[in-house]
Amino acid sequence: MTSLDAVKAWLEARKGEIVDLERLLTSIPAMAPESGGEGELKKCEALTEYLRSKGFTSFERYDAPDTRVPSGIRPNLVVTIPGADDSRRVWIMTHMDVVPPGDLNKWETDPWTAVEKDGRVYGRGVEDNQQGLTGSVFAARAFLENGIKPAYTVKLLFVADEEVGSAYGIQYLLKAHSLFRAEDIIVIPDGGDQEGETIEIAEKNLLWLRFVTKGKQTHGSRPDQGANAHLAACDLALRMNALEEFFGERNDLFEPNRSTFQPTKKESNVPNINTIPGDDVMCMDCRILPCYPLAAVRTEIERIAREVEKKYGVTVTWTEEQTVESRATAENAPVVTALGASIKAVYGREHRPIGIGGGTVGAYLRNAGFDAVVWSKMDETAHQPNEYTVLDNLIGDACVMAALMLGTGIAPVSGNP
């Protein structure tokens, strides 16, 4: 029996314990203060106590100050399992925070009580991100409890604040601490597909915009005496949407394979029909292929705004509500090759690199110079009522993580044995 076979057999025999850890984690609503929560500290402490009880000994805490939560901190935890070779580290990065449950009437179970049924575990956070978190813990436990030494040093990283921007999580760690090396293998099991084939290596550049158009309010019967801010904003939205053709490259790594500039939120202006509004606010969600730098997009926004101002006699200002510009991990990067080999070893499937339109914590790592990928085999029920994880997926993903820890597909750093 190979080491990977031994790990697989050990994990299959631990389904009950896996569900127990999901129950423990789900029972602690680790929500951000933006969502009315107290942060991740209680969950982090419970996880630390659990890991100590299972034989883990190397713990490092990196607490980001945050006066908005009762504890005053947002914890980030690193657990290390020494390997035979330290020239590369295998990082499995998951997040401890969860989103609110939403409308409780749409849940068939208590969202804060993990319930096992028909091969699934239901509850808030059980998939996002406790499938990856629990899988990484049990993969590492399999090594400890079976006396198997990882080929490379393993680092389990449990971060705060992923759901609302990562300012107190990975962004804080990258700014305040030097944890990573360029040679490291960094996997984020927090998104994927039902077959476990897709490895996310790139993201579209993200630009969320809030436009404020100011004109002159007047009676609906006398538009000649005013400047219709709403009309100007409608034209502005259409011109912005037309940038989908202006920035017209296609890249089949992504779905959709183009840049998108979409009007979204619209704030109220006047309360009655027969008043022409002098103020208008609308928002845009822009997802831009990485081949286009945001500086080029900003130039076009400036041009469009000035044209709308001239045509309608209004002023247009805007703020960038969220901005992420991300470099890509190469399709042949060591982390992609190694994860692909591990997927093949466990699931028997060839991997497929993809890009996504949404944002992940991977972008912050890539922009800091570290190759990182996002992967998992999952049904993608995150943020939905009746969120669930498939137990077989969780165990399979733990096996893939174990294959990585065994060094599957990982070449030593040049100059090391």
C-alpha positions as CSV (number, residue, x, y, z in Angstrom):
1,M,0.0,0.0,0.0
2,T,1.4,3.4,-1.0
3,S,1.4,6.4,1.4
4,L,-1.4,8.0,-0.6
5,D,-3.5,4.8,-0.4
6,A,-2.9,4.7,3.4
7,V,-4.1,8.3,3.7
8,K,-7.2,7.6,1.5
9,A,-8.1,4.6,3.7
10,W,-7.6,6.6,6.9
11,L,-9.7,9.5,5.7
12,E,-12.6,7.2,4.5
13,A,-12.7,5.8,8.0
14,R,-13.0,9.3,9.6
15,K,-16.3,10.5,8.1
16,G,-17.9,10.8,11.5
17,E,-15.0,12.9,12.8
18,I,-15.1,15.1,9.7
19,V,-18.7,15.8,10.4
20,D,-17.9,16.5,14.0
21,L,-15.4,19.2,13.0
22,E,-17.9,20.7,10.6
23,R,-20.4,20.9,13.5
24,L,-17.9,22.6,15.8
25,L,-16.9,25.2,13.2
26,T,-20.5,25.9,12.1
27,S,-21.7,26.5,15.7
28,I,-19.5,29.6,15.9
29,P,-20.9,32.4,13.6
30,A,-17.6,34.0,12.6
31,M,-19.0,37.0,10.8
32,A,-17.3,40.3,10.1
33,P,-18.4,43.5,11.9
34,E,-19.8,44.7,8.5
35,S,-22.3,41.8,8.8
36,G,-23.1,42.5,12.4
37,G,-20.6,39.8,13.8
38,E,-17.8,39.8,16.3
39,G,-15.1,38.4,13.9
40,E,-13.2,35.2,13.9
41,L,-11.5,35.0,17.3
42,K,-13.8,32.5,19.0
43,K,-13.7,30.2,15.9
44,C,-9.9,30.5,15.7
45,E,-9.5,29.6,19.4
46,A,-11.8,26.6,19.0
47,L,-9.9,25.4,16.0
48,T,-6.6,25.9,17.8
49,E,-7.8,23.8,20.8
50,Y,-9.0,21.1,18.4
51,L,-5.7,21.0,16.6
52,R,-3.7,20.8,19.8
53,S,-5.8,17.9,20.9
54,K,-5.0,16.1,17.7
55,G,-1.2,16.4,18.1
56,F,-0.3,19.6,16.2
57,T,2.4,21.5,18.0
58,S,3.6,24.4,15.8
59,F,1.2,27.4,15.9
60,E,1.8,31.1,14.9
61,R,-0.9,33.8,15.3
62,Y,-0.8,37.0,13.4
63,D,-3.5,39.3,14.8
64,A,-4.6,42.3,12.8
65,P,-5.9,45.2,15.0
66,D,-9.6,46.0,14.5
67,T,-11.4,48.2,17.1
68,R,-14.8,47.4,15.6
69,V,-14.9,43.9,17.2
70,P,-15.1,43.2,21.0
71,S,-11.7,41.4,21.1
72,G,-10.0,44.3,19.1
73,I,-8.2,41.8,16.8
74,R,-8.8,39.7,13.7
75,P,-6.8,36.5,14.0
76,N,-4.8,34.7,11.3
77,L,-3.3,31.3,12.2
78,V,-0.5,29.3,10.7
79,V,0.0,25.7,11.6
80,T,3.3,24.0,10.4
81,I,4.0,20.3,9.7
82,P,7.7,19.9,9.1
83,G,8.7,18.1,5.9
84,A,11.7,16.3,4.5
85,D,12.6,19.3,2.3
86,D,12.1,23.0,3.2
87,S,13.2,24.4,-0.1
88,R,9.5,24.8,-1.0
89,R,6.5,25.0,1.3
90,V,3.1,23.7,0.5
91,W,0.5,26.2,1.7
92,I,-3.2,25.4,2.0
93,M,-5.0,28.6,2.7
94,T,-8.6,28.8,3.9
95,H,-10.7,31.4,5.6
96,M,-12.5,31.3,8.9
97,D,-15.1,33.9,8.3
98,V,-18.6,33.2,6.9
99,V,-21.4,35.3,5.5
100,P,-24.8,35.8,7.2
101,P,-27.4,33.2,6.7
102,G,-29.9,35.6,5.1
103,D,-33.6,34.9,5.2
104,L,-34.1,32.1,7.8
105,N,-37.4,31.2,6.3
106,K,-35.5,29.8,3.3
107,W,-33.5,27.4,5.4
108,E,-34.7,23.9,6.0
109,T,-32.4,23.5,9.0
110,D,-30.8,25.9,11.6
111,P,-27.9,27.5,9.6
112,W,-25.7,27.4,12.7
113,T,-26.1,23.7,13.4
114,A,-24.4,21.4,10.9
115,V,-26.8,18.6,9.8
116,E,-25.7,15.4,8.0
117,K,-28.2,14.0,5.5
118,D,-27.8,11.8,2.5
119,G,-24.0,12.2,2.1
120,R,-24.2,16.0,2.6
121,V,-23.6,18.3,5.5
122,Y,-25.9,21.4,5.6
123,G,-25.2,24.7,7.4
124,R,-23.8,28.1,6.9
125,G,-20.1,27.9,6.0
126,V,-19.9,24.1,5.6
127,E,-18.7,24.6,2.0
128,D,-17.5,28.1,2.1
129,N,-14.9,27.7,3.4
130,Q,-15.1,24.8,5.8
131,Q,-14.9,22.1,3.1
132,G,-11.4,23.3,2.3
133,L,-10.5,24.1,5.9
134,T,-11.7,20.7,7.2
135,G,-10.1,18.9,4.3
136,S,-6.7,20.5,4.9
137,V,-6.9,19.7,8.6
138,F,-7.7,16.0,8.0
139,A,-5.1,15.7,5.3
140,A,-2.5,16.9,7.7
141,R,-3.9,14.8,10.5
142,A,-3.5,11.7,8.3
143,F,0.2,12.4,8.1
144,L,0.6,13.0,11.9
145,E,-1.4,9.9,12.9
146,N,0.1,7.5,10.4
147,G,3.7,8.6,11.0
148,I,4.1,9.9,7.4
149,K,6.5,12.8,6.8
150,P,5.5,15.3,4.1
151,A,7.9,15.6,1.2
152,Y,7.9,19.4,1.8
153,T,7.1,21.5,4.8
154,V,3.3,22.0,5.0
155,K,1.8,25.3,6.2
156,L,-2.0,25.4,6.9
157,L,-3.0,29.0,6.8
158,F,-6.4,30.0,8.3
159,V,-7.2,33.7,7.5
160,A,-9.7,36.3,8.6
161,D,-11.9,38.7,6.7
162,E,-12.0,37.0,3.2
163,E,-15.8,37.6,2.8
164,V,-15.6,41.4,3.0
165,G,-12.3,42.4,1.4
166,S,-9.4,40.7,3.3
167,A,-8.0,43.9,4.8
168,Y,-7.5,42.1,8.1
169,G,-6.6,38.8,6.5
170,I,-4.3,38.1,3.6
171,Q,-3.8,41.8,2.8
172,Y,-2.7,42.4,6.4
173,L,-0.3,39.4,6.3
174,L,1.3,40.5,3.0
175,K,1.9,44.0,4.3
176,A,3.0,43.3,7.8
177,H,4.7,39.9,7.6
178,S,7.0,37.9,5.3
179,L,5.5,34.5,5.3
180,F,5.8,33.3,1.7
181,R,8.7,32.5,-0.7
182,A,8.6,32.7,-4.4
183,E,9.1,29.0,-4.7
184,D,6.2,28.0,-2.5
185,I,3.2,26.0,-3.6
186,I,0.0,28.0,-2.6
187,V,-3.4,26.4,-3.0
188,I,-6.7,28.0,-2.0
189,P,-9.5,25.4,-1.9
190,D,-12.3,27.9,-2.1
191,G,-13.9,27.5,-5.6
192,G,-14.2,25.0,-8.3
193,D,-16.6,22.7,-10.2
194,Q,-18.5,19.5,-9.7
195,E,-15.8,17.4,-11.4
196,G,-12.8,18.9,-9.7
197,E,-11.1,19.7,-13.0
198,T,-10.8,23.5,-13.1
199,I,-7.8,25.3,-11.6
200,E,-8.4,29.1,-11.4
201,I,-5.2,30.8,-12.3
202,A,-6.4,34.3,-13.3
203,E,-9.0,36.9,-12.6
204,K,-10.4,39.7,-14.5
205,N,-9.5,43.2,-13.3
206,L,-12.2,44.5,-11.1
207,L,-13.6,48.1,-11.1
208,W,-16.7,49.1,-9.1
209,L,-17.8,52.6,-9.9
210,R,-20.3,55.0,-8.3
211,F,-21.2,57.9,-10.6
212,V,-22.8,61.1,-9.3
213,T,-24.5,63.3,-11.9
214,K,-25.6,66.8,-11.0
215,G,-27.8,68.9,-13.2
216,K,-30.7,71.3,-12.4
217,Q,-34.0,70.2,-11.0
218,T,-37.2,71.6,-12.6
219,H,-40.8,70.9,-13.4
220,G,-41.5,67.9,-15.7
221,S,-43.3,70.2,-18.1
222,R,-40.2,72.6,-18.5
223,P,-37.1,70.4,-19.3
224,D,-35.8,73.5,-21.1
225,Q,-35.3,75.2,-17.7
226,G,-33.4,72.4,-16.1
227,A,-30.6,69.9,-16.7
228,N,-31.9,66.3,-16.5
229,A,-29.4,64.4,-14.4
230,H,-31.2,61.2,-14.8
231,L,-31.2,61.5,-18.6
232,A,-27.5,62.3,-18.6
233,A,-26.9,59.3,-16.3
234,C,-28.8,57.0,-18.7
235,D,-26.6,58.1,-21.6
236,L,-23.5,57.7,-19.4
237,A,-24.5,54.1,-18.5
238,L,-25.0,53.3,-22.2
239,R,-21.7,54.8,-23.2
240,M,-20.0,52.9,-20.4
241,N,-21.6,49.7,-21.5
242,A,-20.3,50.3,-25.0
243,L,-16.8,49.9,-23.6
244,E,-17.4,46.2,-23.9
245,E,-16.8,46.6,-27.6
246,F,-14.1,49.3,-27.3
247,F,-12.1,46.8,-25.1
248,G,-13.0,44.1,-27.5
249,E,-10.4,41.3,-27.0
250,R,-11.6,37.8,-26.3
251,N,-10.0,35.2,-24.0
252,D,-11.5,31.7,-23.8
253,L,-9.8,31.2,-20.4
254,F,-12.8,33.2,-19.0
255,E,-16.6,32.9,-19.1
256,P,-17.8,35.1,-20.5
257,N,-14.7,35.5,-22.7
258,R,-14.9,39.3,-22.9
259,S,-14.6,42.4,-20.7
260,T,-18.0,43.4,-19.2
261,F,-19.2,46.9,-18.2
262,Q,-22.6,46.6,-16.5
263,P,-24.8,49.2,-14.9
264,T,-26.1,47.8,-11.6
265,K,-27.3,49.7,-8.6
266,K,-29.5,52.8,-9.1
267,E,-30.2,55.2,-6.2
268,S,-33.5,57.1,-5.9
269,N,-33.6,60.7,-7.1
270,V,-37.0,62.4,-6.9
271,P,-40.1,61.1,-5.2
272,N,-42.6,62.1,-7.8
273,I,-43.1,61.6,-11.6
274,N,-43.5,65.2,-12.6
275,T,-40.1,66.5,-11.4
276,I,-37.0,66.4,-13.6
277,P,-34.2,65.3,-11.2
278,G,-31.2,67.5,-10.7
279,D,-29.2,64.7,-9.0
280,D,-28.7,61.1,-10.0
281,V,-26.5,58.3,-8.7
282,M,-25.8,55.0,-10.5
283,C,-23.2,52.3,-10.2
284,M,-21.2,50.1,-12.6
285,D,-19.7,46.7,-12.1
286,C,-16.8,46.4,-14.5
287,R,-14.9,43.1,-15.0
288,I,-12.0,43.6,-17.4
289,L,-9.7,41.1,-19.1
290,P,-6.2,41.3,-17.7
291,C,-4.7,42.4,-21.0
292,Y,-6.2,45.8,-20.4
293,P,-4.6,47.8,-17.6
294,L,-7.1,49.8,-15.4
295,A,-5.2,53.0,-16.4
296,A,-6.4,52.6,-19.9
297,V,-10.0,52.1,-18.7
298,R,-9.8,55.2,-16.5
299,T,-8.7,57.3,-19.5
300,E,-11.9,56.2,-21.4
301,I,-14.1,56.9,-18.3
302,E,-12.7,60.4,-18.2
303,R,-13.4,60.9,-21.9
304,I,-17.0,59.6,-21.6
305,A,-17.8,61.7,-18.6
306,R,-16.6,64.9,-20.2
307,E,-18.7,64.2,-23.3
308,V,-21.8,63.6,-21.2
309,E,-21.2,66.8,-19.3
310,K,-20.9,68.8,-22.5
311,K,-24.0,67.3,-24.1
312,Y,-26.4,67.7,-21.1
313,G,-25.0,70.6,-19.1
314,V,-24.3,68.5,-16.1
315,T,-21.3,67.6,-13.9
316,V,-20.2,64.0,-13.5
317,T,-18.0,62.8,-10.7
318,W,-17.2,59.2,-9.6
319,T,-15.6,57.2,-7.0
320,E,-14.0,53.7,-7.2
321,E,-15.8,51.6,-4.6
322,Q,-13.6,48.6,-5.2
323,T,-10.5,48.1,-7.4
324,V,-8.5,45.0,-8.0
325,E,-5.9,44.6,-10.7
326,S,-4.5,41.1,-10.8
327,R,-1.6,39.4,-12.6
328,A,-2.1,35.7,-13.6
329,T,-0.4,32.6,-12.5
330,A,1.2,30.9,-15.6
331,E,-0.5,27.8,-16.9
332,N,2.8,25.9,-16.5
333,A,3.7,27.3,-13.0
334,P,4.9,24.7,-10.5
335,V,1.8,25.0,-8.4
336,V,-0.5,24.3,-11.5
337,T,1.6,21.3,-12.5
338,A,1.8,19.9,-9.0
339,L,-2.0,20.4,-8.3
340,G,-2.8,18.9,-11.8
341,A,-0.8,15.8,-11.0
342,S,-2.4,15.5,-7.6
343,I,-5.9,15.8,-9.1
344,K,-5.0,13.1,-11.7
345,A,-3.7,10.8,-8.9
346,V,-6.9,11.1,-6.9
347,Y,-9.8,11.8,-9.3
348,G,-8.3,10.4,-12.5
349,R,-9.0,13.6,-14.4
350,E,-7.0,16.0,-16.4
351,H,-6.9,19.5,-15.0
352,R,-8.1,22.6,-16.9
353,P,-6.7,26.1,-16.2
354,I,-9.4,28.8,-16.1
355,G,-9.9,32.5,-15.4
356,I,-12.9,33.9,-13.5
357,G,-14.7,37.2,-13.4
358,G,-15.1,37.3,-9.7
359,G,-12.4,38.2,-7.2
360,T,-10.6,35.9,-4.8
361,V,-7.8,36.2,-2.3
362,G,-5.6,34.7,-4.9
363,A,-5.3,38.1,-6.6
364,Y,-3.6,39.6,-3.6
365,L,-1.0,36.8,-3.5
366,R,-0.4,37.0,-7.3
367,N,0.0,40.8,-7.2
368,A,2.6,40.4,-4.4
369,G,4.6,38.0,-6.7
370,F,3.4,34.6,-5.4
371,D,1.9,32.1,-7.7
372,A,-1.4,30.9,-6.2
373,V,-4.4,28.9,-7.5
374,V,-7.9,28.4,-6.4
375,W,-9.4,24.9,-6.7
376,S,-11.9,22.5,-5.2
377,K,-14.4,19.8,-6.2
378,M,-17.7,21.3,-5.1
379,D,-21.3,22.1,-6.0
380,E,-20.8,25.8,-5.3
381,T,-23.6,26.4,-2.8
382,A,-21.7,29.2,-1.1
383,H,-23.9,32.1,0.2
384,Q,-27.1,30.3,-0.6
385,P,-29.8,29.2,1.8
386,N,-29.3,25.5,2.7
387,E,-25.6,25.6,1.9
388,Y,-24.1,22.2,1.9
389,T,-20.9,20.3,1.3
390,V,-20.7,16.8,-0.2
391,L,-18.8,14.5,2.1
392,D,-17.2,12.5,-0.7
393,N,-16.0,15.8,-2.2
394,L,-14.5,16.9,1.1
395,I,-12.7,13.6,1.5
396,G,-11.5,13.6,-2.1
397,D,-10.2,17.1,-1.8
398,A,-8.4,16.1,1.4
399,C,-6.8,13.3,-0.6
400,V,-5.6,15.7,-3.3
401,M,-4.1,18.0,-0.6
402,A,-2.4,14.9,0.8
403,A,-1.0,14.0,-2.6
404,L,0.5,17.5,-2.7
405,M,2.0,17.1,0.7
406,L,3.6,13.9,-0.5
407,G,5.3,15.9,-3.2
408,T,3.2,14.7,-6.2
409,G,4.3,16.6,-9.3
410,I,6.6,19.0,-7.2
411,A,10.1,19.4,-8.4
412,P,12.8,20.4,-5.9
413,V,14.1,24.0,-6.1
414,S,17.1,24.2,-8.3
415,G,20.2,23.4,-6.3
416,N,18.4,21.3,-3.7
417,P,18.4,17.5,-3.7
